């Protein structure tokens, strides 16, 4: 009798110990992954899109709302950056690390939520994929709203599934509603996800409310959740009304939301979803295609193999697919908005689907090989990021301006990204954006300074003009309009940088 009791206790102790080990390994993974993510992100280089985030965040809330309503994205991210700037003296590094923190929090969801809802293994793999997939690594340091939208969308989807699976929970509905609304105010792809999920929950509870009228217990669950879905939707719509007119003007108005987006490149979109390759090739293209194809084939293989036991995956992938179809229809009917980088906002759903199915895979060898392949790809990606982000060439143009600029000097830039980037390191100096290509963005670009369409307003200027572009043709245009005979070139320098391969042609002009 005593032996049997001892045996049972020993078995129980072994199980508890094993469970605790897995828990601590998961925590260690998150810590190591966070360090891995942060390795490439301690720098202050920015490119054009990032310069807009930095510029608009330095305005007050009212101005952010006003200026942002003319931009192609909602303003919640910019408002958050504004508050970060208040506490960090507008630190570019702080803005960048905020994007990294969003990815790290996403990985923590694997431990706090996915593990609890779908098992230890699924949670562990989710955290691993969030931290080590090349696409999330490549964009973990972008001063843009993509990682924040990805976080909001994933939390929204988690609580939508909890509502679907559980009974009536006011807590789940409140958290779902908050993150659904936050998603809508962060990115329009995230808005599409929120729309699809809200409609799906409503239809699910409506249909089952009708079907289960004769079963009192089930009927109460469905009728109670149906009421809450309606209340949640009404509350979200009311709270989104202040931005609704902006959304309507973007979709029905001048089509400016997609003016720079061309025809969709589906191969590019496919590759981006796995590796992050787009403007910069982080992973060698041939290897990138092979890597992406293997993961997609593996995902399809697991989906077919575990189709009957993959309801959460069906929910995630169907949501993903419907959003892509909606965006595709809008791109055809209204304005082109189908763009690879925007898919990062819904990548959390894709990674969850893959992690859930990998947790189902009974072949440890297959899972291990996939994980090793991902680690190798992420190592190459991070090495590329580190080499680019910390290259000495990146700081030279900013340092040149810093060493020579004086009070009263101002910037004159064209439609190239170089001038916008430089200006964000010197916010106390006035900027004039000469819109030579007629982008029709005067209101949106108040984030930077003053948009002009000729140089008449500068005829009586004082101080030194810093003419910045990535080619000398802009300088010739400036000299022609301001009368070259009245000007002295007192300094000029050209720089080629590693970050986004930007080129800077800087010329200092002064009246004779």
Buried (B, 14 or more C-beta within 10 A) or exposed (E): EEEEEEEEEEEEEEEEEEEEEBBEEBEEBBEEBBEBBBBBBEBBBBBBBBBBBBBBBBBEEEBBBBBBBBBBBBBBBBBBBBEBBEEBEBBBBBBBBBBBBBBBBBBBBBBEBBBEBBBBBBBBBBBBBBBBBBBBBBBBBBBBBBBBBBBBBBBBBBBBBBBBEEEBBEEBBBBBBBBBBBBBBBBBBBBBBBBBBBEBBBEBBBEBBEEBEEEEEBBBBBBBBBEBBEEBBEBBEEBBEEBEEBBEBBBEEEEBBBEEBEEBBEEBBBBBBBBBBBEBEBBBEEEBBBBBEBBBEBBEEBBEBBEEEBEBBEBBBBBBEBBBEBBEEBBEEBBBBBBBBBBBBBBBBBBBBBBBBBBBBEEEEBBEEBBEBBEEBBBBBBEBBBEBBBBEBBBBBBEBBEEBBEEEBBBBBBBBBBBBBBBBBBEEBBBBBBBBEEBEBBBBBBBBBBBBEEBEEBEEBEBBBBBBBBEEEBBEBBBEBBEEEEBEEEBEBEBEBBBBEBBBBBBBBBEE
